[in-house]
């Protein structure tokens, strides 16, 4: 991974464990582990998390139909997610049904970054009760 692709709060894998980015350096990142510990990892050793239906659910994105999820953004915008096996495609549109683009999003941190760019807010992880 490259530092330019990450933002603080992005979720990434370090040694197959999901960690949150808390500091980004030139060739390393500081992460917070699920146990609350701070660790430093080299960027060439951390991995992106593939965007899957499971992650859509973890972030509370609403299921519209069998393979279609919708996330409302701003007053009139929507992100549409279409799932097929372990792949998710994304479409930006509005509530009237018009599409504005199909961003190439393959990883969870890319979705987090897109959401922040569009709304100025963090995409919230919905912890399981």
Backbone as a chain_set.jsonl record, in Angstrom:
{"seq": "XXXXXXXXXXXXXXXXXXXXXXXXXXXXXXXXXXXXXXXXXXXXXXXXXXXXXXXXXXXXXXXXXXXXXXXXXXXXXXXXXXXXXXXXXXXXXXXXXXXXXXXXXXXXXXXXXXXXXXXXXXXXXXXXX", "coords": {"N": [[0.842, -1.185, 0.0], [0.307, 2.336, -0.443], [1.185, 5.407, 1.14], [-0.21, 7.66, 0.24], [-2.721, 6.735, -0.402], [-4.157, 6.39, 1.876], [-6.109, 7.416, 4.74], [-6.412, 8.812, 8.024], [-8.252, 6.838, 10.239], [-8.978, 4.92, 8.366], [-9.641, 1.476, 7.728], [-7.572, -1.328, 7.698], [-5.725, -4.351, 6.858], [-3.378, -5.834, 9.017], [-1.179, -8.272, 9.276], [-3.313, -10.039, 8.816], [-5.266, -9.124, 10.54], [-7.786, -6.839, 11.364], [-7.173, -3.435, 11.569], [-7.203, 0.0, 12.665], [-6.123, 2.942, 11.057], [-4.079, 5.382, 12.548], [-2.029, 7.156, 12.299], [-0.043, 8.348, 9.661], [2.883, 7.709, 8.002], [5.839, 8.205, 5.955], [6.82, 5.665, 5.087], [5.564, 3.94, 6.777], [2.835, 3.054, 9.0], [0.926, 4.045, 11.826], [-1.054, 2.093, 13.866], [-4.164, 1.195, 15.452], [-4.994, -1.507, 17.354], [-7.521, -4.154, 17.588], [-7.592, -4.651, 20.314], [-6.954, -2.258, 21.397], [-4.343, -1.393, 21.445], [-1.488, 0.507, 20.377], [0.369, 0.169, 17.44], [3.173, 0.008, 15.191], [3.493, -0.345, 11.717], [5.083, -1.444, 8.74], [4.434, 0.006, 5.571], [4.635, -1.633, 3.31], [3.896, -4.056, 4.283], [1.295, -4.043, 5.234], [-2.124, -4.66, 4.269], [-4.838, -3.987, 1.975], [-8.387, -4.139, 2.679], [-10.663, -6.142, 1.088], [-13.623, -4.95, -0.419], [-16.663, -6.195, 0.502], [-19.905, -7.827, 0.638], [-20.332, -8.444, 3.299], [-18.879, -6.414, 4.616], [-20.378, -4.178, 3.827], [-22.694, -4.604, 5.305], [-21.617, -4.485, 7.908], [-21.093, -1.79, 8.076], [-23.584, -0.771, 8.196], [-25.07, -0.322, 5.875], [-27.949, -0.089, 3.941], [-29.919, -2.818, 2.858], [-31.44, -3.187, -0.215], [-32.465, -4.897, -2.167], [-32.038, -8.344, -3.221], [-29.266, -8.351, -4.204], [-28.536, -5.712, -3.959], [-27.616, -2.763, -2.424], [-28.155, 0.314, -0.675], [-26.866, 3.486, 0.151], [-27.698, 6.407, 1.626], [-26.663, 9.676, 0.86], [-25.881, 12.97, 1.756], [-28.463, 15.351, 0.942], [-29.849, 14.561, -1.389], [-28.482, 12.529, -2.612], [-27.151, 9.261, -3.472], [-25.377, 6.261, -2.823], [-25.055, 3.389, -4.632], [-24.767, -0.078, -4.244], [-23.816, -3.046, -5.714], [-23.85, -6.451, -5.385], [-22.008, -9.369, -6.192], [-21.149, -12.536, -5.864], [-18.047, -12.489, -4.358], [-17.619, -9.84, -4.95], [-18.066, -6.326, -5.209], [-19.753, -3.75, -6.804], [-19.897, -0.226, -7.385], [-22.063, 2.584, -7.632], [-22.679, 5.974, -8.223], [-25.375, 8.073, -7.603], [-28.607, 9.768, -7.751], [-31.654, 10.405, -5.86], [-33.646, 10.448, -7.714], [-33.064, 8.601, -9.585], [-31.061, 8.967, -11.446], [-27.798, 8.315, -12.685], [-24.428, 9.111, -11.903], [-21.872, 8.228, -12.078], [-19.391, 5.624, -11.984], [-17.405, 4.767, -9.738], [-14.183, 3.27, -9.39], [-13.977, 1.158, -7.099], [-12.502, -1.031, -5.004], [-11.624, -1.717, -2.548], [-12.123, -1.48, 1.03], [-11.023, 0.825, 2.34], [-11.005, 2.637, 0.236], [-13.732, 3.08, -0.198], [-14.327, 4.273, 2.277], [-12.819, 6.618, 1.97], [-14.021, 7.804, -0.311], [-16.632, 8.275, 0.646], [-16.055, 10.128, 2.684], [-14.999, 12.208, 1.092], [-17.269, 12.98, -0.336], [-19.126, 13.715, 1.648], [-17.858, 14.881, 3.844], [-17.808, 13.635, 6.234], [-17.106, 10.843, 8.422], [-17.474, 7.445, 7.464], [-19.494, 5.435, 9.306], [-18.718, 2.714, 11.373], [-20.724, 0.087, 12.318], [-20.93, -1.338, 15.251], [-21.302, -4.729, 16.233], [-23.894, -5.896, 18.308]], "CA": [[0.0, 0.0, 0.0], [1.033, 3.607, -0.455], [0.688, 6.375, 2.118], [-1.139, 8.604, -0.4], [-4.04, 6.113, -0.535], [-4.757, 6.206, 3.192], [-6.509, 8.508, 5.627], [-6.616, 8.416, 9.405], [-9.505, 6.092, 10.474], [-9.151, 3.807, 7.422], [-9.43, 0.126, 8.236], [-6.7, -2.131, 6.835], [-5.197, -5.563, 7.484], [-1.983, -6.014, 9.399], [-1.072, -9.667, 9.686], [-4.673, -10.578, 8.688], [-6.119, -8.588, 11.6], [-8.274, -5.509, 11.008], [-6.677, -2.355, 12.413], [-7.53, 1.346, 12.198], [-4.974, 3.834, 10.875], [-4.14, 6.578, 13.387], [-0.958, 8.056, 11.884], [0.518, 7.897, 8.386], [4.229, 8.181, 7.733], [6.318, 8.003, 4.587], [6.908, 4.241, 4.763], [4.927, 3.14, 7.82], [1.599, 3.588, 9.575], [0.633, 3.661, 13.198], [-2.374, 1.477, 13.87], [-4.73, 0.792, 16.726], [-5.456, -2.884, 17.23], [-8.829, -4.386, 18.227], [-7.423, -4.63, 21.772], [-6.685, -0.887, 21.815], [-2.9, -1.125, 21.484], [-0.891, 1.195, 19.233], [1.509, -0.531, 16.851], [3.68, 0.579, 13.947], [3.678, -1.37, 10.691], [5.589, -0.956, 7.451], [3.396, 0.07, 4.538], [4.718, -2.755, 2.376], [3.399, -5.263, 4.937], [-0.151, -3.963, 5.475], [-2.909, -4.997, 3.081], [-6.194, -3.445, 1.95], [-9.503, -5.062, 2.925], [-11.557, -6.169, -0.072], [-15.0, -4.557, -0.143], [-17.58, -7.323, 0.317], [-21.245, -7.649, 1.201], [-20.173, -8.482, 4.756], [-18.466, -5.082, 5.07], [-21.522, -3.272, 3.668], [-23.558, -4.844, 6.456], [-20.923, -3.992, 9.106], [-21.186, -0.33, 8.097], [-24.995, -0.395, 8.295], [-25.617, 0.087, 4.584], [-29.264, -0.718, 3.827], [-30.173, -3.76, 1.772], [-32.608, -2.779, -0.994], [-32.952, -6.143, -2.756], [-31.096, -9.451, -3.036], [-27.861, -8.007, -4.413], [-28.493, -4.258, -4.11], [-27.599, -1.996, -1.184], [-28.185, 1.764, -0.909], [-26.435, 4.371, 1.226], [-28.109, 7.788, 1.387], [-25.632, 10.679, 1.145], [-26.364, 14.335, 1.666], [-29.927, 15.435, 0.873], [-30.475, 13.907, -2.536], [-27.567, 11.594, -3.247], [-27.126, 7.857, -3.064], [-24.395, 5.317, -3.331], [-25.658, 2.077, -4.873], [-23.799, -1.17, -4.201], [-24.335, -4.269, -6.324], [-22.985, -7.548, -4.97], [-21.986, -10.58, -6.994], [-20.153, -13.392, -5.219], [-17.231, -11.695, -3.438], [-17.302, -8.58, -5.616], [-19.047, -5.256, -5.037], [-19.569, -2.594, -7.691], [-20.466, 0.98, -6.786], [-22.614, 3.577, -8.557], [-23.104, 7.22, -7.585], [-26.591, 8.555, -8.245], [-29.481, 10.57, -6.903], [-32.902, 9.734, -5.498], [-34.513, 10.424, -8.894], [-32.679, 7.47, -10.413], [-29.988, 9.297, -12.38], [-26.455, 7.884, -12.299], [-23.4, 10.097, -12.194], [-20.56, 7.633, -12.276], [-19.076, 4.31, -11.445], [-16.021, 4.807, -9.247], [-13.488, 1.988, -9.301], [-13.727, 0.907, -5.688], [-12.28, -2.449, -4.762], [-11.234, -1.917, -1.159], [-12.874, -0.768, 2.051], [-10.489, 2.171, 2.591], [-11.421, 3.488, -0.886], [-15.103, 3.487, 0.109], [-14.253, 5.237, 3.369], [-12.294, 7.873, 1.428], [-15.054, 8.377, -1.185], [-17.705, 8.784, 1.499], [-15.568, 11.345, 3.319], [-14.878, 13.241, 0.063], [-18.611, 13.426, -0.729], [-19.944, 14.206, 2.76], [-17.082, 15.538, 4.893], [-17.995, 12.861, 7.46], [-16.584, 9.488, 8.393], [-18.415, 6.344, 7.329], [-19.507, 4.851, 10.641], [-18.732, 1.268, 11.572], [-21.775, -0.288, 13.259], [-20.465, -2.461, 16.066], [-22.297, -5.764, 16.491], [-24.324, -5.945, 19.715]], "C": [[0.882, 1.241, 0.0], [0.377, 4.588, 0.511], [-0.368, 7.296, 1.514], [-2.562, 8.05, -0.528], [-4.813, 6.049, 0.773], [-5.132, 7.524, 3.852], [-6.568, 7.949, 7.044], [-8.052, 7.914, 9.531], [-9.739, 4.975, 9.457], [-8.896, 2.487, 8.132], [-8.609, -0.656, 7.219], [-6.278, -3.391, 7.596], [-3.722, -5.395, 7.822], [-1.898, -7.423, 9.964], [-2.46, -10.313, 9.794], [-5.615, -10.177, 9.815], [-6.511, -7.171, 11.204], [-7.805, -4.501, 12.047], [-7.11, -1.024, 11.811], [-6.26, 2.187, 12.133], [-5.146, 5.051, 11.78], [-3.043, 7.588, 13.057], [-0.321, 7.486, 10.625], [1.879, 8.544, 8.19], [4.606, 7.906, 6.289], [6.335, 6.53, 4.2], [6.313, 3.333, 5.835], [3.639, 3.819, 8.276], [1.541, 3.188, 11.041], [-0.816, 3.225, 13.22], [-2.854, 1.283, 15.294], [-5.358, -0.581, 16.512], [-6.848, -3.027, 17.844], [-8.763, -4.37, 19.758], [-7.116, -3.226, 22.302], [-5.218, -0.528, 21.915], [-2.457, -0.375, 20.227], [0.312, 0.396, 18.749], [1.928, 0.213, 15.59], [3.912, -0.561, 12.969], [4.211, -0.724, 9.422], [4.473, -1.002, 6.418], [3.446, -1.106, 3.571], [4.21, -4.061, 2.984], [1.905, -5.222, 5.239], [-0.894, -4.184, 4.16], [-4.282, -4.33, 3.145], [-7.223, -4.539, 2.225], [-10.425, -5.006, 1.717], [-12.966, -5.793, 0.365], [-15.923, -5.721, -0.488], [-18.94, -6.971, 0.909], [-21.187, -7.627, 2.724], [-19.78, -7.108, 5.308], [-19.576, -4.059, 4.875], [-22.438, -3.384, 4.877], [-22.923, -4.284, 7.73], [-20.982, -2.474, 9.213], [-22.633, 0.148, 8.044], [-25.613, 0.086, 7.008], [-26.859, -0.751, 4.304], [-29.395, -1.617, 2.608], [-31.489, -3.366, 1.099], [-33.267, -3.999, -1.648], [-31.856, -7.186, -2.604], [-29.631, -9.052, -3.154], [-27.648, -6.504, -4.553], [-28.607, -3.598, -2.734], [-27.574, -0.519, -1.543], [-27.734, 2.495, 0.35], [-26.816, 5.795, 0.841], [-26.961, 8.718, 1.746], [-26.198, 12.061, 0.874], [-27.888, 14.338, 1.547], [-30.54, 14.617, -0.249], [-29.595, 12.868, -3.217], [-27.658, 10.188, -2.688], [-25.885, 7.183, -3.611], [-25.11, 3.975, -3.443], [-24.535, 1.051, -4.892], [-24.469, -2.413, -4.761], [-23.354, -5.395, -6.019], [-23.139, -8.735, -5.908], [-20.827, -11.426, -6.502], [-19.359, -12.549, -4.234], [-16.828, -10.353, -4.023], [-18.44, -7.588, -5.381], [-18.739, -4.168, -6.047], [-20.376, -1.432, -7.123], [-20.931, 1.926, -7.885], [-23.021, 4.802, -7.738], [-24.329, 7.718, -8.339], [-27.374, 9.469, -7.33], [-30.785, 9.822, -6.659], [-33.887, 9.68, -6.659], [-34.147, 9.295, -9.842], [-31.585, 7.752, -11.427], [-28.644, 8.84, -11.822], [-25.433, 8.919, -12.74], [-22.03, 9.492, -12.405], [-20.419, 6.314, -11.568], [-17.624, 4.298, -10.968], [-15.447, 3.397, -9.121], [-13.086, 1.761, -7.844], [-13.651, -0.597, -5.475], [-12.074, -2.734, -3.274], [-12.016, -1.02, -0.209], [-12.341, 0.644, 2.279], [-10.853, 3.133, 1.453], [-12.862, 3.967, -0.691], [-15.118, 4.508, 1.233], [-13.795, 6.602, 2.856], [-13.317, 8.564, 0.525], [-16.164, 8.991, -0.35], [-17.279, 10.089, 2.171], [-15.475, 12.495, 2.307], [-16.25, 13.814, -0.312], [-19.368, 14.12, 0.393], [-19.187, 15.035, 3.794], [-17.209, 14.833, 6.236], [-17.396, 11.474, 7.292], [-17.722, 8.49, 8.204], [-18.353, 5.567, 8.637], [-19.607, 3.334, 10.628], [-19.772, 0.96, 12.627], [-21.344, -1.522, 14.028], [-21.617, -3.436, 16.318], [-22.618, -5.802, 17.977], [-24.298, -7.353, 20.233]], "O": [[2.048, 1.196, 0.393], [-0.843, 4.591, 0.674], [-1.319, 7.675, 2.197], [-3.504, 8.813, -0.74], [-5.992, 5.694, 0.782], [-4.565, 8.579, 3.57], [-6.752, 6.747, 7.235], [-8.969, 8.519, 8.976], [-10.627, 4.149, 9.668], [-8.046, 2.394, 9.018], [-8.911, -0.647, 6.026], [-6.45, -3.486, 8.811], [-2.933, -4.886, 7.025], [-2.48, -7.722, 11.007], [-2.742, -11.042, 10.745], [-6.646, -10.818, 10.023], [-5.668, -6.39, 10.761], [-8.009, -4.685, 13.247], [-7.353, -0.924, 10.608], [-5.429, 2.148, 13.039], [-6.204, 5.68, 11.793], [-3.112, 8.741, 13.481], [-0.087, 6.281, 10.533], [2.01, 9.768, 8.211], [3.789, 7.431, 5.5], [5.911, 6.177, 3.099], [6.519, 2.119, 5.819], [3.389, 4.988, 7.982], [2.04, 2.135, 11.438], [-1.693, 3.891, 12.669], [-2.054, 1.216, 16.228], [-6.156, -0.777, 15.596], [-7.31, -2.125, 18.543], [-9.766, -4.105, 20.419], [-7.028, -3.025, 23.513], [-4.879, 0.542, 22.422], [-2.993, -0.6, 19.143], [1.165, -0.005, 19.541], [1.141, 0.951, 14.997], [4.453, -1.607, 13.33], [3.84, 0.397, 9.075], [3.669, -1.934, 6.396], [2.409, -1.533, 3.064], [4.102, -5.067, 2.283], [1.302, -6.269, 5.477], [-0.361, -3.928, 3.08], [-4.829, -4.128, 4.229], [-6.951, -5.723, 2.025], [-10.915, -3.934, 1.36], [-13.447, -6.26, 1.397], [-15.96, -6.177, -1.631], [-19.099, -5.956, 1.587], [-21.917, -6.869, 3.364], [-20.29, -6.686, 6.346], [-19.705, -3.146, 5.69], [-22.902, -2.376, 5.409], [-23.614, -3.675, 8.546], [-20.928, -1.927, 10.314], [-22.886, 1.34, 7.868], [-26.59, 0.834, 7.037], [-26.826, -1.977, 4.415], [-29.038, -1.244, 1.49], [-32.519, -3.23, 1.759], [-34.493, -4.108, -1.671], [-30.854, -6.942, -1.932], [-28.832, -9.388, -2.279], [-26.691, -6.067, -5.191], [-29.555, -3.839, -1.987], [-27.041, -0.136, -2.584], [-28.156, 2.173, 1.461], [-26.32, 6.329, -0.151], [-26.352, 8.577, 2.806], [-26.902, 12.283, -0.111], [-28.537, 13.402, 2.014], [-31.618, 14.044, -0.091], [-29.937, 12.381, -4.295], [-28.168, 9.959, -1.591], [-25.412, 7.489, -4.705], [-25.694, 3.486, -2.476], [-23.48, 1.282, -5.483], [-25.56, -2.787, -4.332], [-22.173, -5.307, -6.354], [-24.237, -9.063, -6.356], [-19.663, -11.077, -6.698], [-19.954, -11.941, -3.344], [-15.806, -9.788, -3.635], [-19.614, -7.958, -5.356], [-17.601, -3.71, -6.144], [-21.4, -1.628, -6.469], [-20.288, 2.057, -8.927], [-23.636, 4.67, -6.68], [-24.325, 7.781, -9.568], [-26.89, 9.893, -6.281], [-30.992, 8.732, -7.192], [-34.867, 8.938, -6.596], [-34.863, 9.059, -10.816], [-31.215, 6.864, -12.195], [-28.387, 8.965, -10.624], [-25.555, 9.521, -13.806], [-21.117, 10.176, -12.866], [-21.202, 5.945, -10.692], [-16.726, 3.876, -11.697], [-16.161, 2.453, -8.782], [-11.99, 2.131, -7.423], [-14.605, -1.332, -5.731], [-12.317, -3.844, -2.803], [-12.503, 0.046, -0.586], [-13.132, 1.579, 2.401], [-10.994, 4.332, 1.692], [-13.179, 5.121, -0.981], [-15.84, 5.503, 1.157], [-14.331, 7.63, 3.27], [-13.465, 9.785, 0.587], [-16.591, 10.114, -0.617], [-18.053, 11.045, 2.222], [-15.831, 13.63, 2.627], [-16.368, 15.011, -0.577], [-20.168, 15.018, 0.132], [-19.795, 15.803, 4.539], [-16.775, 15.36, 7.261], [-17.204, 10.992, 6.176], [-18.815, 8.686, 8.736], [-17.288, 5.093, 9.032], [-20.463, 2.753, 9.962], [-19.716, 1.513, 13.725], [-21.391, -2.634, 13.5], [-22.749, -3.03, 16.58], [-21.715, -5.747, 18.812], [-24.628, -7.589, 21.396]]}, "num_chains": 1, "name": "protein.A"}
